[in-house]
Amino acid sequence: MTIQLIFLARLRERFRVSREAFALAPGAATVSTLLDQLRERGGAFAEELAPNRAFRVAVNQDVVTFDHPLKAGDEVAIFPPVTGG
């Protein structure tokens, strides 16, 4: 199953990619399993997506929790929390 990943703000800079098609491993696909697969890449992915780091995930432009299910064709954006005024 393939999804579209989008990395925003500092994550785009750290990962050196802003967008990619990503094939999820077979099985129950959730945001959590996606994050596990991305962490397995090591390096900046393991550092920035570590459980103690602050980041958000949106699926099809809705912010979701890590137990949110994924389906083929979903657009998944990963981004740091944003503040502003």
C-alpha positions in Angstrom: 0.0 0.0 0.0 1.4 3.4 -1.0 0.8 6.7 0.7 2.2 10.2 0.0 4.4 11.7 2.7 5.0 15.4 3.2 7.6 16.7 5.5 7.3 20.4 6.6 9.4 23.1 8.2 12.6 21.8 10.0 11.8 18.2 9.1 12.0 19.0 5.4 15.4 20.5 6.0 16.7 17.6 8.2 15.4 14.8 6.0 16.4 16.7 2.8 13.2 15.8 1.1 9.8 17.6 1.1 7.6 14.8 -0.4 7.9 11.2 -1.3 5.7 8.2 -2.2 6.1 5.6 0.6 5.2 1.9 0.5 4.0 0.7 3.9 4.9 -2.7 5.0 2.1 -5.3 5.0 -0.2 -5.5 8.0 -2.4 -3.1 10.0 -1.3 0.3 8.9 -1.5 3.2 11.4 0.3 6.4 11.9 2.3 4.6 14.6 3.4 1.8 12.3 4.4 4.4 9.7 6.5 6.2 12.2 8.2 3.0 13.3 9.1 2.3 9.7 10.5 5.8 9.2 12.6 5.5 12.4 14.1 2.3 11.0 15.8 4.5 8.4 18.1 5.7 11.2 19.9 9.1 11.2 17.8 12.2 11.2 14.6 10.1 10.9 15.3 8.3 14.1 16.3 11.5 15.9 13.5 13.7 14.7 10.7 11.2 15.0 11.8 9.7 18.4 9.0 9.3 20.9 10.3 12.2 23.1 10.3 14.7 20.2 7.5 17.1 19.5 5.8 16.8 16.1 2.4 16.4 14.7 0.8 14.3 12.0 -2.0 15.1 9.6 -3.8 12.7 7.3 -5.6 14.2 4.4 -5.2 17.6 6.1 -6.7 16.6 9.4 -4.5 16.4 12.5 -4.7 12.9 13.9 -3.5 10.7 16.7 -0.9 8.0 16.3 -3.5 5.2 16.3 -5.2 6.7 13.2 -5.6 4.0 10.5 -4.0 4.6 7.1 -5.2 3.5 3.7 -3.8 3.5 0.2 -3.5 7.0 -1.3 -3.6 8.9 2.0 -1.6 12.1 2.2 0.4 12.1 5.4 2.1 15.3 6.6 4.6 15.3 9.4 5.5 18.7 10.9 6.8 20.3 14.1 4.3 22.1 16.4 3.8 25.7 15.3 3.3 28.8 17.4 2.5 32.2 16.3 0.5 35.2 17.0 
